[in-house]
Amino acid sequence: MVKNLVYAPTAKSNCSSFFNRLCQVCIAHWIINEETRPAIFELLDLFKQTNIYQIEQHKIITRWQE
C-alpha cells in the first residue's frame, strides 16, 4: 500500500504531507499512553520492512525525500 501511494501520479503533491500528518497523529496519540508507546516503534519497523527491490529502492528513496 505504501509503495502504491508513493508511486501514484499525485504522490509528489500529496504523499509527503499525507504521511507526515498521519505519522504525527498516530505518534501524538500513542505517546501519551505508556501501553501504546511501543506502537511508535512498530510503525517505524513497518517502514523498514517494506519489500522493495534494490533498483526500486533508489526511486522510492528519492520520492520519499521529495
C-alpha positions as CSV (number, residue, x, y, z in Angstrom):
1,M,0.0,0.0,0.0
2,V,2.8,2.4,0.9
3,K,4.5,1.7,-2.4
4,N,1.3,2.3,-4.4
5,L,0.8,5.7,-2.6
6,V,4.4,6.7,-3.2
7,Y,4.2,5.9,-6.9
8,A,0.8,7.4,-7.5
9,P,0.6,10.2,-10.1
10,T,-0.4,12.7,-7.4
11,A,2.2,11.4,-4.9
12,K,4.6,14.3,-5.4
13,S,2.0,16.8,-4.2
14,N,0.0,14.6,-1.7
15,C,2.2,11.8,-0.4
16,S,4.6,13.6,1.9
17,S,2.0,15.7,3.6
18,F,-0.3,12.7,4.0
19,F,2.3,10.5,5.6
20,N,3.7,13.3,7.7
21,R,0.3,14.2,9.1
22,L,-0.6,10.5,9.6
23,C,2.5,9.8,11.5
24,Q,2.1,12.9,13.6
25,V,-1.4,12.0,14.6
26,C,-0.5,8.4,15.4
27,I,2.6,9.2,17.4
28,A,0.9,12.0,19.3
29,H,-1.9,9.6,20.3
30,W,0.4,6.7,21.2
31,I,3.0,8.7,23.1
32,I,0.5,9.8,25.8
33,N,-0.1,6.3,26.9
34,E,2.7,4.1,28.2
35,E,0.9,1.0,26.9
36,T,0.7,2.2,23.3
37,R,4.2,3.7,23.1
38,P,5.6,0.5,21.5
39,A,3.3,1.1,18.6
40,I,5.6,4.0,17.6
41,F,8.4,1.6,17.1
42,E,6.2,-0.9,15.3
43,L,5.3,1.9,12.8
44,L,8.9,2.6,12.2
45,D,9.6,-1.1,11.7
46,L,6.9,-1.3,9.1
47,F,8.7,1.3,7.0
48,K,11.9,-0.7,7.4
49,Q,10.3,-3.9,6.4
50,T,8.9,-2.8,3.0
51,N,10.0,-5.3,0.4
52,I,11.5,-3.2,-2.3
53,Y,14.0,-4.5,-4.8
54,Q,17.3,-2.7,-4.9
55,I,16.7,-0.9,-8.2
56,E,13.3,0.4,-7.0
57,Q,14.8,1.4,-3.7
58,H,16.6,4.4,-5.2
59,K,13.3,5.5,-6.8
60,I,11.3,5.2,-3.6
61,I,14.0,6.9,-1.5
62,T,14.1,9.8,-4.0
63,R,10.3,10.1,-3.9
64,W,10.2,9.9,-0.1
65,Q,12.8,12.8,0.0
66,E,10.6,14.8,-2.3
